[in-house]
Amino acid sequence: RDLVEQVGNRATFNVNKLLFDRIVESDYYKHLLPLRGFQEITQEASDRVTHVEPWSAGTSRTPSTAWVLLVKLFECKLTARQVNSLIRRRGQPLVRALGFLYLRVVTDPKKLWEWCEEFVDDPEEFNPAANPDLSMTVGRFVMKLLQDMNYYNTMLPRIPVPTERKIKAFIILLEDEQRRAADNMHALHLLKPGAKIQVLSQVTLQADFLLKPGDKVLSELWPPSFSPLPVATFFFFFFSPFFCPLFFFILYR
């Protein structure tokens, strides 16, 4: 079985001790004891979960349905296939949120970005909070899990500093990519074979690259008559015991 490795406290699954004790003492958890299979638990989540805050609305003593079921998922020790089935369950964003919480709370922080990268701009809307007026996209929810330890006044496990810095660097690059994509929308009609473009690809910037069918465009697009000013300055991080940002290029034509 391709189990997703769990790390940290094996007794509480890295859940806040007070919250975990309330969960295992709750009548709902005891009611769920016969449920041991992944499909049974996810079906219960589909039927019963209305938000993914740790505590029930209006109380700090009664654990939420979502987090009781999350602990049941921890006990199941999910496979990669099962985690993927949770986080890719389109049309059921609350169940998807349980999958992302599973990853954030019990799995290796070094693998979080690998799991979450493709979802940080996911546009599906939902209400993760008990307050029905506080909606957000799945992508925003994932970003908050990656960046914030404080989850609805309950602390999530700490991400080691080197890993946290890497994730922040990836997010900076992603946000820059999203900005460029938005800026490029007005120039889409120019994107055709033979148009002069500039491509920003990871750490390489190529100028005056001729677009050919099948080439992938990753950055700003200009008509051939346009002479751009400097277009890209950003930094990447080297993660050694000493944190040191590197500003690596400014392009001139």
C-alpha positions as CSV (number, residue, x, y, z in Angstrom):
1,R,0.0,0.0,0.0
2,D,1.2,3.5,-0.9
3,L,0.7,5.0,2.5
4,V,1.2,8.7,3.0
5,E,3.7,8.9,5.8
6,Q,2.5,10.5,9.0
7,V,5.0,12.4,11.1
8,G,5.0,13.9,14.6
9,N,3.0,12.9,17.6
10,R,1.5,9.5,16.9
11,A,-0.8,9.7,19.9
12,T,-2.6,13.0,19.1
13,F,-1.8,13.2,15.4
14,N,-0.3,16.7,16.0
15,V,-3.8,18.0,17.0
16,N,-4.0,20.5,19.8
17,K,-4.2,18.4,23.0
18,L,-7.3,20.0,24.4
19,L,-9.1,19.7,21.0
20,F,-7.9,16.1,20.6
21,D,-9.2,15.1,24.1
22,R,-12.5,16.7,23.4
23,I,-12.8,14.8,20.2
24,V,-12.1,11.3,21.6
25,E,-14.4,12.0,24.6
26,S,-17.3,13.2,22.4
27,D,-20.4,11.2,21.8
28,Y,-20.1,11.7,18.1
29,Y,-16.6,10.1,18.0
30,K,-17.9,7.1,20.0
31,H,-20.9,6.9,17.6
32,L,-18.4,6.6,14.8
33,L,-16.3,3.8,16.3
34,P,-17.8,1.2,14.0
35,L,-16.8,3.2,11.0
36,R,-13.3,2.1,10.0
37,G,-13.3,2.3,6.2
38,F,-12.2,5.2,4.2
39,Q,-15.4,5.2,2.0
40,E,-17.7,5.1,5.1
41,I,-15.9,8.1,6.7
42,T,-15.9,10.2,3.5
43,Q,-19.6,9.5,2.9
44,E,-20.3,10.6,6.5
45,A,-18.3,13.8,5.8
46,S,-20.3,14.4,2.6
47,D,-23.5,14.0,4.5
48,R,-22.7,15.8,7.8
49,V,-19.9,18.4,7.5
50,T,-21.2,22.0,7.2
51,H,-17.9,23.8,8.0
52,V,-14.3,22.9,8.8
53,E,-13.5,25.0,11.8
54,P,-12.1,22.9,14.7
55,W,-15.0,23.7,17.1
56,S,-18.7,23.7,16.7
57,A,-20.3,27.1,16.1
58,G,-20.5,29.2,19.3
59,T,-18.5,27.0,21.5
60,S,-15.0,26.1,22.4
61,R,-15.9,22.9,24.2
62,T,-17.6,20.8,21.5
63,P,-15.4,19.7,18.6
64,S,-16.8,20.1,15.1
65,T,-18.1,17.2,13.0
66,A,-15.4,17.9,10.5
67,W,-12.5,17.5,13.0
68,V,-14.0,14.4,14.6
69,L,-14.0,12.9,11.1
70,L,-10.5,14.2,10.4
71,V,-9.2,12.3,13.4
72,K,-11.0,9.2,12.0
73,L,-9.1,9.8,8.8
74,F,-5.9,10.1,10.7
75,E,-6.6,6.7,12.3
76,C,-7.2,5.2,8.8
77,K,-3.6,6.1,7.7
78,L,-4.6,7.1,4.1
79,T,-2.8,6.0,0.9
80,A,-1.7,8.5,-1.7
81,R,-4.6,7.4,-3.9
82,Q,-7.1,8.1,-1.0
83,V,-5.7,11.5,-0.3
84,N,-5.9,12.4,-4.0
85,S,-9.5,11.3,-4.1
86,L,-10.3,13.7,-1.3
87,I,-8.5,16.8,-2.6
88,R,-9.7,16.3,-6.1
89,R,-13.4,15.7,-5.3
90,R,-14.9,18.5,-7.3
91,G,-18.2,19.8,-6.2
92,Q,-17.6,18.8,-2.6
93,P,-15.2,21.5,-1.3
94,L,-15.7,20.7,2.4
95,V,-14.5,17.2,1.8
96,R,-11.6,18.5,-0.2
97,A,-10.8,20.8,2.7
98,L,-10.6,17.8,5.0
99,G,-8.0,16.3,2.6
100,F,-5.9,19.4,2.7
101,L,-6.2,19.5,6.5
102,Y,-5.0,15.9,6.6
103,L,-1.9,16.9,4.6
104,R,-1.2,20.0,6.7
105,V,-1.6,18.3,10.1
106,V,0.0,14.9,9.8
107,T,2.2,14.6,6.7
108,D,5.8,15.6,6.2
109,P,6.0,19.5,5.8
110,K,8.7,19.1,3.2
111,K,6.2,17.5,0.8
112,L,3.4,20.0,1.4
113,W,4.2,22.1,-1.6
114,E,4.4,19.1,-3.9
115,W,0.9,18.1,-2.8
116,C,-0.6,21.6,-2.8
117,E,1.1,23.5,-5.7
118,E,-1.6,22.8,-8.3
119,F,-4.4,23.8,-6.0
120,V,-3.2,27.2,-4.8
121,D,-5.2,29.0,-7.5
122,D,-8.2,26.6,-7.5
123,P,-11.3,28.8,-8.1
124,E,-14.0,26.6,-6.5
125,E,-15.9,28.7,-3.9
126,F,-17.0,27.4,-0.5
127,N,-17.6,28.5,3.1
128,P,-14.9,26.9,5.4
129,A,-16.2,28.8,8.4
130,A,-19.3,28.4,10.5
131,N,-20.3,31.9,9.5
132,P,-22.0,31.4,6.1
133,D,-21.0,34.9,4.9
134,L,-17.3,34.1,5.0
135,S,-16.6,32.4,1.7
136,M,-13.3,31.9,-0.1
137,T,-11.9,29.8,-2.9
138,V,-10.3,26.4,-2.3
139,G,-7.0,28.0,-3.5
140,R,-7.2,30.7,-0.9
141,F,-7.9,28.1,1.8
142,V,-4.9,26.1,0.7
143,M,-2.7,29.2,0.8
144,K,-3.8,30.0,4.3
145,L,-3.0,26.5,5.5
146,L,0.5,26.9,4.0
147,Q,1.1,30.3,5.4
148,D,-0.8,30.6,8.8
149,M,-0.3,28.5,11.9
150,N,-3.4,30.0,13.5
151,Y,-6.4,28.1,12.2
152,Y,-9.6,29.6,13.6
153,N,-7.9,30.2,16.9
154,T,-6.4,26.7,17.0
155,M,-2.6,26.3,16.3
156,L,-1.6,24.0,13.5
157,P,1.8,22.1,13.7
158,R,4.8,24.4,13.1
159,I,6.4,24.1,9.7
160,P,10.3,24.0,10.0
161,V,11.8,27.4,9.1
162,P,13.8,26.2,6.0
163,T,10.7,24.5,4.6
164,E,8.5,27.6,5.4
165,R,11.0,29.8,3.6
166,K,10.9,27.6,0.5
167,I,7.1,27.6,0.5
168,K,7.1,31.4,0.8
169,A,9.5,31.7,-2.1
170,F,7.3,29.4,-4.2
171,I,4.3,31.5,-3.4
172,I,6.1,34.8,-4.3
173,L,6.9,33.3,-7.7
174,L,3.4,32.0,-8.2
175,E,1.9,35.4,-7.3
176,D,4.3,37.1,-9.8
177,E,3.2,34.6,-12.4
178,Q,-0.5,35.3,-11.7
179,R,0.2,39.1,-12.0
180,R,1.9,38.6,-15.3
181,A,-0.9,36.4,-16.6
182,A,-3.5,39.1,-15.7
183,D,-1.3,41.8,-17.4
184,N,-1.0,39.7,-20.5
185,M,-4.8,39.3,-21.0
186,H,-5.0,42.4,-23.1
187,A,-2.3,41.0,-25.5
188,L,-3.7,37.6,-26.2
189,H,-4.7,38.5,-29.7
190,L,-1.0,39.0,-30.5
191,L,-0.2,35.5,-29.4
192,K,0.3,33.7,-32.8
193,P,3.1,31.9,-34.6
194,G,5.9,34.4,-35.5
195,A,5.2,36.9,-32.8
196,K,8.2,38.2,-30.8
197,I,7.9,37.3,-27.1
198,Q,9.9,37.1,-24.0
199,V,9.7,33.9,-21.9
200,L,10.4,33.7,-18.2
201,S,11.0,30.1,-17.3
202,Q,12.0,29.3,-13.7
203,V,15.5,30.9,-13.6
204,T,16.1,31.6,-17.3
205,L,14.9,34.6,-19.2
206,Q,15.1,34.5,-23.0
207,A,14.6,37.6,-25.1
208,D,13.3,37.9,-28.7
209,F,12.3,34.2,-28.8
210,L,10.3,33.4,-31.9
211,L,7.1,31.6,-31.0
212,K,6.5,28.3,-32.9
213,P,3.5,26.0,-32.7
214,G,3.8,23.9,-29.6
215,D,6.0,26.4,-27.7
216,K,4.9,27.2,-24.2
217,V,4.7,30.9,-23.3
218,L,5.3,31.7,-19.6
219,S,5.8,35.5,-19.4
220,E,5.0,38.9,-20.9
221,L,4.2,39.3,-24.6
222,W,5.0,42.4,-26.7
223,P,4.4,43.2,-30.3
224,P,7.7,43.3,-32.4
225,S,7.8,47.1,-32.5
226,F,7.7,47.4,-28.7
227,S,11.0,48.0,-26.8
228,P,10.4,47.1,-23.2
229,L,12.0,48.6,-20.2
230,P,13.3,46.2,-17.5
231,V,10.6,43.7,-17.0
232,A,11.5,41.2,-14.3
233,T,13.2,41.5,-11.0
234,F,12.5,39.0,-8.4
235,F,14.3,36.9,-5.8
236,F,14.8,33.3,-5.0
237,F,16.0,31.9,-1.7
238,F,19.0,29.7,-1.0
239,F,18.2,27.6,2.1
240,S,21.3,27.0,4.2
241,P,21.8,27.7,7.9
242,F,22.1,31.4,6.7
243,F,19.1,32.8,4.9
244,C,20.2,34.8,1.9
245,P,18.0,36.1,-0.9
246,L,19.4,36.3,-4.4
247,F,18.3,39.0,-6.8
248,F,19.3,37.4,-10.0
249,F,18.5,39.5,-13.1
250,I,17.1,42.6,-14.7
251,L,16.6,42.4,-18.5
252,Y,17.2,45.1,-21.0
253,R,16.6,44.8,-24.7
